[in-house]
Amino acid sequence: MNDWTRIAPLDEIPRLGARVIKTDTMEIAVFRTSSDEVFAINNACPHKQGPLSEGIVHGHAVTCPLHNWNIDLASGEALGPDEGCTNTFPAKVDDGIVYIDLKHSARAC
């Protein structure tokens, strides 16, 4: 069964930026790194639900724009002294198109 949802061409997501996808239950931020890797996570920081899609991407992490929490894009885990996590979803690029699997959270917090 194919559970991958087409999001957008990779070049429509800015490098070191994100695009937000809205579902019935949440917003998902789809991030693109400087090396064109993609990650999909719940668009809510585990601290105070800050919009992670508006944060600064560095390496495989994003810094929340509200209180500077750093969140690992692959695991959804807060980094450093902070504790908490946010849901992540499988993401891939196939023939220049970004897909995410909305039905199977890679990590549920």
C-alpha positions in Angstrom: 0.0 0.0 0.0 1.3 3.4 -0.9 1.1 5.8 2.1 3.3 8.6 0.7 1.7 12.0 0.1 3.2 14.3 -2.5 4.1 17.6 -1.0 6.0 19.7 -3.6 9.0 19.8 -5.8 12.1 20.0 -3.7 13.1 23.4 -5.2 9.9 24.9 -3.9 11.1 24.4 -0.3 13.9 26.9 0.4 17.3 25.6 1.5 17.5 26.0 5.3 13.8 26.7 5.3 10.4 24.9 5.6 7.0 24.6 4.1 3.9 24.0 6.3 1.4 21.3 5.5 -2.0 21.4 7.4 -3.9 18.2 8.3 -7.1 17.9 10.2 -5.2 17.5 13.5 -1.9 19.4 13.2 0.5 21.4 11.1 3.6 19.6 9.8 6.7 21.5 8.9 8.7 20.0 6.0 12.3 21.2 6.3 15.1 21.2 3.7 18.7 21.3 4.8 21.7 22.8 3.0 22.5 19.4 1.5 18.9 18.9 0.2 17.9 16.4 2.9 14.2 16.6 3.9 12.6 16.1 7.3 9.0 16.3 8.5 8.0 17.2 12.0 5.1 18.5 13.9 5.2 22.3 13.6 5.0 22.8 17.4 8.0 23.1 19.7 7.6 20.8 22.7 8.3 23.7 25.0 5.5 26.2 24.3 4.3 25.1 20.9 6.3 27.7 19.0 6.1 27.5 15.2 9.3 25.5 14.3 8.8 26.3 10.6 9.7 29.9 11.4 13.0 28.8 13.2 16.5 28.8 12.0 17.7 25.6 10.4 21.3 24.5 11.1 22.7 21.1 10.2 20.0 18.6 11.1 18.4 20.9 13.7 16.0 23.8 14.0 16.0 26.5 16.6 12.5 27.5 17.9 11.9 31.2 17.2 10.2 31.7 20.6 12.7 30.5 23.2 15.7 29.2 21.3 15.1 25.5 22.0 17.0 23.3 19.5 15.1 20.4 18.0 16.8 17.5 16.1 15.0 17.2 12.8 15.5 13.5 12.5 14.3 12.4 16.0 12.2 15.4 17.1 14.1 15.4 20.4 15.1 18.7 22.1 18.9 19.1 22.2 21.2 20.2 25.0 19.8 20.8 28.5 16.2 21.0 27.2 13.9 18.0 27.4 11.0 17.0 25.3 10.1 15.9 21.8 7.7 16.5 18.9 6.3 14.0 16.4 8.3 13.2 13.3 7.2 11.7 10.0 9.1 9.8 7.3 10.1 12.0 4.4 11.8 11.4 1.1 12.7 12.9 -2.2 11.9 10.9 -5.3 12.7 12.3 -8.7 12.9 15.8 -7.3 9.5 15.6 -5.5 9.1 15.6 -1.7 6.8 13.1 -0.1 5.9 12.4 3.5 4.1 9.5 5.1 1.3 11.0 7.2 -0.1 7.7 8.4 3.1 6.3 10.0 4.7 8.7 12.5 8.4 7.9 12.6 8.3 9.0 16.3 5.2 9.8 18.3 5.7 11.8 21.5 
